[in-house]
Each structure stands twice: as structure tokens, then as C-alpha cells.
Amino acid sequence: MSASRSNKHSAGEASTKKSLILEAARALAKPRFTPAEIEQIRRQLVAHLGAQGKTSADYVVSVLEQAGMRVVLSTRSDTEGRYEEEFSDLLHFSTFTEAEMCLVRLDELLRKFTVEGERSAAERVREVARLGRRRAEMIARNHKVDAEKRAQKEEIARWFAVWLETPDAFFDWLEVRKQAPEFREKFPHGFDDED
């Protein structure tokens, strides 16, 4: 089998990628796949295959569609690229301060697009936040990352989840959370060492 695989390296590689894409998609168990889920699948490919797992989003979409799975990219296309500059470089959260600023910006954009009646752009903001939550969760589960950084990402994933559920109450919740004894004990330097 390995000889035939090496003879058909690219065909075997594509077959492996396709099966991993479909396996990851089934594991997500989503009724539809948005850009956030597609990005998550792409990252899982890299995690499983290393550099050989790098794949374009278009390829992932084509595999999902060929398998009869529903792919919805409409929120991005509905905005017709008008707001992509607003979304670029939003997801930076190496520190708690960066995570808070990221959520402040997402909140500003959500409120702006809601007031302007731009429903597809507002949904795109939520997609970006879901992607941020997933990225933080993935780092939190990665045992190659040091324990302190994993704990921080787990906390940040929680922030994204709370914001997605209750954006109107989030910043009040965050102020209380930062003062909570559990938070201060778990992250004794909290925001102090980030200045």
C-alpha cells in the first residue's frame, strides 16, 4: 500500500485531505458551514498533516459541496466586500488586553452595522467572533502550548462565548470577572504585566 501511495503521492494526498475534511466536518455536526467552520477545518488539516495539510478555503468548500453538505458564505458575499477592511486584523488576542480590545472593536462594529440596518455585516461580525472563540479553544486544548497560555486562552474563549450570548451585558460582566477572586488567583498578573 505504501508503494502504491508513493507512486500516486498527489492522488493519495488529495484523498487523505478529502477524507480528513469530511471527517472534521462530520465531527462539527453543523447543519451549515460558514467561513468560521471552514477555517476550523483548515486548521485541523494542518494539525493532522503538518505543512502538507495547508489547503485553501475554496478547496475545503468544494469538498464539502461535492459531499452534499451545505456551505453558506452569503454573509461575506452579501456585504460585497464593502466592510472587509473593518474585519481585517481583528482577531489578535495574545494578551488579555488585546482580547478585550478585540471584543471592544467587534462590539463597536456590531452596534454600527445594527444601527445602519446592515444585517449581513452584523452577522459577519458574529462569525468573526465565533472564529475567535474557536481559535482560543483550539489553543487551550493544544498540549504543546504551555499550561499558563492554555489557561489564558480558555479564559479568552469564555469571553468570546459570553459576548456572543449577551453582548449588551458583556462589558459589565467582564469588569466583574476581572475582579473575581478566582480570576485574580488563576491570573495573578492579569492585565498588570501587559502595559
C-alpha positions as semicolon CSV with decimal commas, in nm:
position;residue;x (nm);y (nm);z (nm)
1;M;0,000;0,000;0,000
2;S;0,279;0,244;0,080
3;A;0,443;0,173;-0,258
4;S;0,123;0,248;-0,446
5;R;0,072;0,552;-0,228
6;S;0,417;0,686;-0,312
7;N;0,350;0,620;-0,682
8;K;0,028;0,817;-0,657
9;H;0,150;1,067;-0,400
10;S;-0,064;1,363;-0,506
11;A;-0,375;1,148;-0,562
12;G;-0,328;0,982;-0,223
13;E;-0,260;1,316;-0,058
14;A;-0,579;1,463;-0,208
15;S;-0,774;1,156;-0,097
16;T;-0,636;1,191;0,256
17;K;-0,718;1,561;0,264
18;K;-1,070;1,498;0,138
19;S;-1,135;1,228;0,395
20;L;-0,995;1,446;0,676
21;I;-1,206;1,741;0,560
22;L;-1,520;1,527;0,561
23;E;-1,429;1,368;0,894
24;A;-1,373;1,712;1,052
25;A;-1,698;1,841;0,903
26;R;-1,896;1,547;1,039
27;A;-1,735;1,594;1,381
28;L;-1,852;1,955;1,386
29;A;-2,207;1,830;1,325
30;K;-2,325;2,162;1,183
31;P;-2,630;2,197;0,958
32;R;-2,433;2,452;0,753
33;F;-2,071;2,551;0,718
34;T;-1,982;2,919;0,739
35;P;-1,636;3,073;0,691
36;A;-1,569;3,013;1,063
37;E;-1,624;2,636;1,030
38;I;-1,425;2,624;0,707
39;E;-1,132;2,796;0,881
40;Q;-1,160;2,549;1,169
41;I;-1,145;2,256;0,923
42;R;-0,840;2,411;0,752
43;R;-0,661;2,438;1,087
44;Q;-0,746;2,078;1,172
45;L;-0,589;1,966;0,843
46;V;-0,265;2,143;0,934
47;A;-0,279;1,989;1,282
48;H;-0,316;1,639;1,134
49;L;-0,090;1,666;0,828
50;G;0,153;1,943;0,914
51;A;0,267;2,162;0,623
52;Q;0,112;1,918;0,374
53;G;-0,226;1,993;0,528
54;K;-0,227;2,355;0,412
55;T;-0,533;2,392;0,195
56;S;-0,728;2,680;0,050
57;A;-1,073;2,762;0,177
58;D;-1,200;2,716;-0,178
59;Y;-1,079;2,355;-0,179
60;V;-1,250;2,284;0,154
61;V;-1,571;2,440;0,021
62;S;-1,555;2,230;-0,297
63;V;-1,507;1,906;-0,099
64;L;-1,797;1,991;0,133
65;E;-2,025;2,083;-0,156
66;Q;-1,932;1,767;-0,352
67;A;-2,031;1,566;-0,044
68;G;-2,369;1,740;-0,043
69;M;-2,302;1,948;0,267
70;R;-2,449;2,296;0,294
71;V;-2,195;2,578;0,268
72;V;-2,312;2,931;0,342
73;L;-2,073;3,207;0,252
74;S;-2,352;3,456;0,197
75;T;-2,277;3,688;0,486
76;R;-1,938;3,762;0,338
77;S;-2,072;3,787;-0,016
78;D;-2,380;3,984;0,096
79;T;-2,151;4,255;0,226
80;E;-1,991;4,261;-0,123
81;G;-1,651;4,324;0,029
82;R;-1,766;4,668;0,147
83;Y;-1,657;4,608;0,504
84;E;-1,365;4,370;0,470
85;E;-1,123;4,642;0,581
86;E;-1,326;4,662;0,903
87;F;-1,273;4,290;0,964
88;S;-0,907;4,263;0,872
89;D;-0,667;4,206;1,160
90;L;-0,944;4,195;1,420
91;L;-0,854;3,867;1,586
92;H;-0,548;3,945;1,793
93;F;-0,558;3,814;2,146
94;S;-0,208;3,723;2,265
95;T;-0,283;3,904;2,592
96;F;-0,594;3,982;2,794
97;T;-0,564;4,347;2,690
98;E;-0,558;4,252;2,321
99;A;-0,855;4,020;2,373
100;E;-1,053;4,296;2,542
101;M;-0,967;4,544;2,265
102;C;-1,066;4,285;2,004
103;L;-1,406;4,245;2,171
104;V;-1,446;4,622;2,205
105;R;-1,390;4,656;1,829
106;L;-1,626;4,369;1,747
107;D;-1,888;4,526;1,972
108;E;-1,845;4,865;1,803
109;L;-1,885;4,706;1,460
110;L;-2,190;4,504;1,564
111;R;-2,361;4,814;1,701
112;K;-2,267;5,023;1,396
113;F;-2,399;4,765;1,148
114;T;-2,714;4,703;1,354
115;V;-2,795;5,076;1,366
116;E;-2,728;5,105;0,991
117;G;-2,955;4,807;0,920
118;E;-2,667;4,608;0,769
119;R;-2,781;4,263;0,883
120;S;-2,532;4,066;0,674
121;A;-2,242;4,276;0,801
122;A;-2,364;4,233;1,161
123;E;-2,378;3,856;1,105
124;R;-2,024;3,872;0,966
125;V;-1,914;4,033;1,294
126;R;-2,068;3,741;1,483
127;E;-1,892;3,494;1,251
128;V;-1,559;3,661;1,324
129;A;-1,630;3,638;1,698
130;R;-1,720;3,268;1,665
131;L;-1,394;3,214;1,481
132;G;-1,208;3,393;1,760
133;R;-1,375;3,172;2,019
134;R;-1,281;2,860;1,822
135;R;-0,920;2,971;1,781
136;A;-0,890;3,036;2,154
137;E;-1,050;2,699;2,231
138;M;-0,813;2,522;1,994
139;I;-0,508;2,681;2,158
140;A;-0,650;2,599;2,502
141;R;-0,670;2,231;2,404
142;N;-0,324;2,217;2,245
143;H;-0,095;2,042;2,493
144;K;0,212;2,166;2,306
145;V;0,131;2,514;2,438
146;D;0,242;2,590;2,794
147;A;-0,019;2,550;3,068
148;E;-0,040;2,919;3,158
149;K;-0,105;3,023;2,797
150;R;-0,365;2,744;2,759
151;A;-0,546;2,868;3,071
152;Q;-0,539;3,222;2,935
153;K;-0,686;3,109;2,601
154;E;-0,955;2,910;2,781
155;E;-1,049;3,229;2,968
156;I;-1,048;3,431;2,645
157;A;-1,268;3,170;2,474
158;R;-1,511;3,217;2,762
159;W;-1,510;3,593;2,699
160;F;-1,597;3,541;2,333
161;A;-1,876;3,300;2,431
162;V;-2,027;3,544;2,681
163;W;-2,007;3,831;2,430
164;L;-2,177;3,619;2,164
165;E;-2,457;3,527;2,405
166;T;-2,508;3,865;2,576
167;P;-2,325;4,149;2,400
168;D;-2,524;4,415;2,587
169;A;-2,414;4,289;2,929
170;F;-2,066;4,170;2,833
171;F;-1,850;4,465;2,940
172;D;-2,019;4,491;3,280
173;W;-1,968;4,115;3,319
174;L;-1,602;4,149;3,216
175;E;-1,532;4,418;3,478
176;V;-1,683;4,194;3,747
177;R;-1,495;3,893;3,609
178;K;-1,158;4,072;3,621
179;Q;-1,217;4,150;3,991
180;A;-1,335;3,798;4,080
181;P;-1,113;3,615;4,331
182;E;-1,097;3,308;4,105
183;F;-0,970;3,519;3,812
184;R;-0,716;3,703;4,028
185;E;-0,592;3,374;4,175
186;K;-0,568;3,200;3,839
187;F;-0,411;3,502;3,665
188;P;-0,229;3,693;3,942
189;H;-0,072;3,935;3,695
190;G;-0,396;3,969;3,499
191;F;-0,356;4,286;3,300
192;D;-0,062;4,422;3,505
193;D;0,226;4,280;3,303
194;E;0,085;4,379;2,965
195;D;0,150;4,752;2,965
